[in-house]
Amino acid sequence: MFKTVLMIEKALSDDDVALVTTLHSEEKVSFVVLMQPRGRQDELLRALDDVALGHLDKVVHEHDESESAPTVATESLEHSLRHLREAGAEAVGELVEDKPLDRLRAVVEEHQADEVVVLTSPHFVEEFFHRDWASQARHKVGVPVLRLFASDS
């Protein structure tokens, strides 16, 4: 069985689940999902990303969502785990409050993961400066790191 640590920042859509569960053809996959929703500290970077992507409506409304972030994050994680299991994969997960890359390294070692998949929306500013999770993880975890973009649906 292939062991994958999956880093996400929002609930997986049906398209996201189909993508990550078929990466290795017919081979069974086990997921450890680490979810760290983007917090208030990232508001400026998210606004710049939204402008770059032409999502001007999100720039205005996105910070309204951050008030209920812990509840939404828990529900999003549970939704994602349920959908991965329904697709036939084994899946466990946890919310990551602080230092996501340190927790990622510990989880990779603890579960003897074969790879890390970072599935997030595009973050152009962070990616340009190699400050995104995938770029940083490549220097910390000792296993292959795949960067995928989450669907908008």
Beta strands, then each sheet from edge to edge (+ up, - down):
strand 1: 2-8
strand 2: 29-35
strand 3: 90-95
strand 4: 115-120
strand 5: 145-149
sheet 1: 3+ 2+ 1+ 4+ 5+
end
